[in-house]
Amino acid sequence: MEQTEKGKKPQKLRILVTPLNWGLGHATRCIPVIRELLAQGCEVIIGSSGPSVVLLKKEFPGLHHIEAPAYTVRYSRRKWFFSLKLLLQFPKLKKQVTKENEWLQEIVDRYSIDAVISDNRFGVYHRKVPSVIMTHQLAIKTGLGTVANYFAQKKNYDYLSKFFTCWVPDFPDKPGLAGTLSHPQKKPSFPVIYIGSLTRFVKSETAEIKKHLLIILSGPEPQRTIFENKILDDIHRYNGTATIVRGLPGSASLIPSSNSIQVFNHLPAEELNEEMLKAEYIISRTGYTTIMDIAALGKKSILIPTPGQSEQEYLGRLCIEEQTAFIIAQNKFSLLSAIEAASQFAYKPMPTADHTLLMTAVQHFLSALR
């Protein structure tokens, strides 16, 4: 891609979209946003890092991709130490926010960026260029009690208020899919727009296969590998078929498949869409992007919160309360017993995606730029 000569703007609005690199959920939920920007005639540049780069390059090979600063966060193997370990790394995270803001100033100037859409990157805002932040977490669940939650939410609002507006990938009416995370008791003073549930997947007539599982592994290490090992220990005892997607795009490591168990490091959106539709049960983490995908396809799921990750544990409790997914803790997880319990669970449908909310939000944002 040729850089635009300084002082001259391209004919199309040039939008930088940059997701956080914690897991793949932030990148995958940016896919419908990028598609909508392209449909409305924008030129899109993608700024990402780590496995997100590989995923987004596969989804959008014709777009220009640039390397964004990576958030290097160390996670705990022990549930009780997870939130505390993140808190202890806050000074380091604050420096990384400053670093990505410096990166953005250079990128905006180099590529003549007209606007920025950030998914949970707190440093990707600009004084002169309209910047949107996308997050479903207005309220923060720290796992450290009410007082910690209050101060975390206050700090969160301080960061979010630096942006032109905040897009919340959920429905306007409570509880939506994220409950009090996206519908906090204390509303922020900055502009908030609910853009509906985001998913890259579409429902079709693909037939469901009885006793076929789709197991999607994702999230931060070391917990991704810990859960993968649990699955691999149990799967050979399952009297059915399964597809395992390891959530490792670009990885050279391979696990051999068998006649009944197919293992992939990564699947493109279209193939993963088909696998989700074929599965009787989807087994995955309680990540918010996963919940949005499952809701859009109307699938039954067995979800396992990442130990100590308070947001996922809260979403798990909400799913149980709303009866939208069967939830089980990782330390109690056994594949066969989880499937048996899920077969007795009274599933209720989740709210489905409404693309008009995203389309309208993008239209209003772009009209303000033109």
C-alpha positions in Angstrom: 0.0 0.0 0.0 1.3 3.4 -0.9 1.3 6.0 1.8 -0.8 9.1 1.1 1.2 12.2 0.5 1.0 14.3 3.6 -1.7 17.0 3.3 -3.7 15.1 0.7 -6.6 12.9 1.6 -7.7 9.7 -0.3 -11.1 9.9 -2.0 -12.5 7.2 0.3 -12.6 7.7 4.1 -9.6 5.8 5.5 -10.5 4.0 8.7 -8.0 2.3 11.0 -9.5 -0.7 12.9 -7.4 -2.1 15.7 -8.4 -4.9 18.1 -6.8 -5.9 21.3 -4.6 -9.0 21.1 -5.8 -10.8 24.2 -7.1 -14.0 22.7 -8.9 -14.0 19.3 -12.4 -12.7 20.4 -11.6 -9.0 19.9 -10.3 -9.7 16.4 -13.2 -11.9 15.3 -15.9 -9.5 16.5 -14.2 -6.7 14.5 -14.9 -8.8 11.3 -18.5 -7.7 10.9 -17.5 -4.1 11.7 -14.8 -4.2 8.9 -17.3 -5.8 6.5 -19.8 -3.0 7.2 -17.2 -0.3 6.7 -16.2 -1.8 3.4 -19.9 -2.1 2.4 -20.3 1.6 3.1 -17.4 2.5 0.8 -14.6 3.0 3.3 -10.9 2.1 2.9 -9.9 0.0 5.9 -6.5 -0.5 7.4 -6.1 -3.1 10.1 -3.7 -2.7 13.0 -3.2 -5.9 15.1 -0.6 -8.1 16.7 0.1 -11.7 17.6 -2.3 -14.4 16.4 -4.9 -11.7 15.6 -2.7 -10.6 12.6 -2.8 -14.1 11.2 -6.5 -14.5 11.6 -7.4 -11.1 10.1 -5.0 -11.5 7.2 -6.8 -14.7 6.3 -10.2 -13.1 6.5 -9.1 -9.9 4.6 -6.1 -10.7 2.4 -6.8 -7.8 0.2 -6.6 -5.1 2.9 -3.5 -3.4 4.3 -2.3 -4.7 7.6 0.1 -3.0 10.0 1.7 -4.2 13.2 0.2 -2.7 16.4 1.9 -2.7 19.8 1.2 -6.0 21.6 -0.1 -6.1 25.2 2.2 -8.6 27.0 0.3 -9.8 30.0 1.2 -12.8 32.1 -1.7 -14.9 33.4 -1.8 -17.2 36.4 -2.2 -20.9 36.4 -4.1 -20.6 39.7 -7.7 -19.3 39.8 -7.3 -17.4 43.1 -4.2 -15.5 41.9 -5.6 -14.5 38.4 -7.1 -11.1 39.2 -4.4 -10.2 41.7 -1.7 -10.9 39.1 -3.4 -8.7 36.6 -3.7 -5.9 39.1 0.0 -6.1 39.9 0.7 -5.6 36.2 -1.3 -2.4 36.0 1.7 -0.1 36.0 3.1 -2.1 33.0 -0.3 -2.0 31.2 -0.4 1.8 31.7 2.9 2.1 30.0 1.7 0.0 27.1 -1.4 2.3 26.7 1.0 5.2 26.5 3.1 3.3 23.9 0.2 2.5 21.7 -1.0 6.2 21.8 2.4 7.3 20.6 2.2 4.6 17.9 -1.2 5.9 16.8 0.1 9.5 16.4 2.7 8.3 14.0 0.2 6.0 12.1 -2.4 8.7 11.7 0.2 11.1 10.2 1.9 8.5 8.0 -1.3 7.0 6.5 -3.6 10.1 6.6 -6.2 8.2 8.8 -9.6 9.8 8.9 -11.0 7.9 11.9 -10.1 5.1 14.3 -12.1 2.2 15.6 -10.5 0.5 18.6 -11.6 -2.7 20.2 -10.6 -2.4 23.8 -7.3 -0.6 23.1 -7.4 2.2 25.5 -4.5 4.1 24.0 -5.8 4.3 20.4 -7.4 7.7 20.6 -6.4 11.0 18.9 -7.1 14.6 19.7 -7.8 15.6 16.1 -9.1 12.4 14.5 -12.5 10.9 15.7 -11.8 7.7 17.6 -14.4 5.1 18.6 -13.8 2.5 21.3 -15.7 -0.8 21.2 -16.3 -2.7 24.4 -19.0 -4.6 26.2 -17.4 -3.9 29.5 -18.7 -0.6 30.9 -18.8 -2.2 34.3 -15.7 -4.2 35.4 -15.8 -7.4 37.4 -12.5 -7.6 39.2 -13.2 -10.6 41.4 -11.7 -8.6 44.3 -14.9 -7.3 45.7 -17.3 -4.3 45.5 -14.8 -1.6 46.4 -12.3 -2.8 43.8 -15.1 -3.0 41.2 -16.1 0.6 41.9 -12.6 1.9 41.4 -12.0 -0.2 38.3 -15.2 1.1 36.7 -14.2 4.7 37.6 -10.8 4.2 35.9 -12.5 2.4 33.0 -14.7 5.5 32.4 -11.7 7.8 32.6 -10.1 5.9 29.7 -13.3 5.5 27.7 -14.1 9.2 28.0 -11.1 10.1 25.9 -12.8 8.7 22.8 -15.3 10.3 20.4 -17.9 7.7 21.3 -18.2 4.2 22.8 -19.8 1.4 20.8 -21.2 -1.4 23.0 -21.7 -4.8 21.1 -25.0 -5.7 22.9 -28.7 -4.9 22.7 -30.0 -1.7 24.3 -32.5 -3.5 26.5 -31.4 -5.3 29.7 -30.0 -7.8 30.3 -28.9 -8.2 26.7 -26.1 -10.8 26.4 -23.7 -9.2 28.8 -26.0 -8.2 31.7 -24.6 -5.5 34.0 -21.3 -5.5 32.2 -22.9 -3.6 29.3 -25.8 -2.2 31.3 -24.2 -0.8 34.5 -26.2 0.8 37.3 -24.2 4.0 36.9 -24.3 5.2 33.3 -21.3 7.0 31.8 -21.4 10.7 30.8 -19.8 10.1 27.4 -21.8 9.0 24.4 -22.7 5.3 24.3 -24.3 3.5 21.3 -25.5 0.0 21.5 -24.7 -1.7 18.2 -26.3 -5.1 18.8 -24.7 -8.5 18.9 -21.7 -8.9 16.6 -20.9 -12.1 14.8 -19.1 -13.1 11.6 -21.4 -16.2 11.3 -24.7 -16.7 9.5 -27.5 -19.3 10.1 -28.2 -21.6 7.2 -29.9 -24.9 6.5 -26.8 -27.0 7.3 -28.1 -30.1 9.0 -27.1 -30.8 12.6 -25.3 -34.2 13.2 -26.2 -36.1 16.3 -23.4 -36.8 18.7 -21.1 -34.5 16.8 -19.1 -32.0 18.9 -17.3 -28.8 18.0 -14.7 -27.9 20.6 -13.2 -24.4 20.3 -10.1 -23.8 22.3 -9.1 -20.1 22.8 -7.9 -17.5 25.3 -4.7 -16.7 27.2 -2.0 -19.1 28.1 -1.4 -21.2 30.2 -5.1 -21.9 30.6 -5.7 -22.6 26.9 -3.2 -25.4 27.0 -4.5 -26.7 30.4 -8.0 -27.0 29.0 -6.7 -28.5 25.7 -5.0 -31.3 27.7 -8.2 -32.0 29.6 -10.1 -32.3 26.2 -7.4 -34.6 24.7 -7.4 -36.8 27.8 -11.2 -37.3 27.5 -12.0 -37.3 23.8 -10.8 -40.8 23.1 -13.6 -42.1 25.4 -16.3 -40.3 23.5 -18.6 -42.5 21.4 -19.2 -39.9 18.6 -17.4 -37.5 16.3 -15.8 -34.2 17.1 -13.9 -31.3 15.5 -11.4 -29.6 17.7 -10.2 -26.1 16.7 -7.2 -25.2 18.8 -7.3 -21.4 18.4 -3.6 -21.3 17.2 -3.6 -19.6 13.7 -0.1 -19.6 12.3 1.2 -22.3 14.6 3.5 -25.0 13.3 2.6 -27.5 16.0 0.1 -30.2 14.9 -2.0 -32.8 16.7 -2.9 -35.8 14.5 -6.5 -36.4 13.5 -8.3 -39.7 13.4 -11.4 -41.0 11.6 -13.7 -39.7 14.3 -11.7 -36.7 15.6 -10.6 -33.9 13.3 -8.1 -31.4 14.8 -7.3 -28.0 13.3 -5.1 -25.2 14.6 -7.4 -22.7 13.0 -10.4 -22.6 10.6 -11.4 -19.7 8.4 -14.8 -18.1 9.2 -16.8 -19.9 6.5 -15.6 -23.4 7.5 -16.0 -22.7 11.2 -19.5 -21.4 10.5 -20.3 -24.8 8.9 -18.8 -26.7 11.8 -20.8 -24.8 14.4 -24.0 -25.5 12.5 -23.2 -29.2 12.2 -22.5 -29.7 15.9 -25.0 -31.0 18.4 -23.0 -29.2 21.1 -20.4 -26.5 21.0 -17.8 -26.7 23.8 -15.8 -23.6 24.4 -14.8 -20.8 26.9 -17.4 -18.4 28.2 -15.9 -15.6 26.1 -18.3 -12.9 25.1 -17.6 -13.2 21.4 -18.3 -16.9 21.7 -21.6 -16.2 23.4 -22.5 -13.8 20.6 -21.7 -16.4 17.9 -23.7 -19.1 19.6 -26.7 -16.7 20.0 -26.6 -15.9 16.3 -26.7 -19.6 15.3 -29.1 -20.7 18.0 -26.8 -23.6 19.1 -26.7 -25.5 22.4 -23.4 -25.1 24.2 -21.3 -26.3 27.1 -19.1 -23.4 28.3 -16.2 -23.4 30.7 -15.1 -20.1 32.2 -11.4 -19.4 32.2 -10.5 -20.0 35.9 -10.1 -16.7 37.8 -11.3 -14.6 34.8 -14.0 -12.7 36.6 -15.8 -11.5 33.4 -16.2 -15.0 32.1 -17.3 -16.3 35.5 -20.0 -13.5 35.6 -21.1 -14.3 32.1 -21.3 -18.0 33.1 -23.6 -17.1 36.0 -25.7 -15.0 33.7 -26.1 -17.8 31.2 -27.2 -20.2 34.0 -29.7 -17.6 35.2 -31.1 -17.0 31.7 -30.8 -20.8 30.9 -29.0 -20.0 27.6 -25.9 -22.2 28.0 -24.8 -25.1 30.2 -21.9 -23.9 32.4 -19.3 -26.0 34.2 -16.1 -25.1 36.1 -12.9 -26.3 34.6 -11.8 -28.1 37.8 -15.1 -30.1 37.6 -15.1 -30.7 33.9 -15.3 -34.2 32.4 -16.3 -34.4 28.8 -18.7 -37.4 29.1 -20.4 -36.2 32.3 -20.7 -32.6 30.9 -22.5 -33.9 27.8 -24.8 -36.1 29.9 -25.7 -33.1 32.2 -26.2 -30.8 29.2 -28.6 -33.3 27.6 -30.9 -32.7 30.7 -30.5 -28.9 30.7 -33.5 -26.9 29.6 -32.0 -24.5 27.1 -33.7 -21.2 26.3 -32.9 -19.2 23.1 -30.6 -16.2 23.4 -31.5 -12.8 21.7 -30.4 -12.9 18.1 -28.2 -10.5 16.2 -29.7 -7.4 14.7 -27.3 -6.1 12.0 -29.3 -2.9 11.5 -28.0 -1.5 14.8 -24.4 -1.8 13.5 -25.3 -0.5 10.1 -27.0 2.6 11.5 -24.1 3.3 14.0 -21.6 3.1 11.1 -23.7 5.3 8.9 -24.0 8.0 11.6 -20.3 7.9 12.4 -19.3 8.2 8.7 -21.8 11.0 8.1 -20.2 13.0 10.8 -16.8 12.6 9.1 -18.0 13.7 5.6 
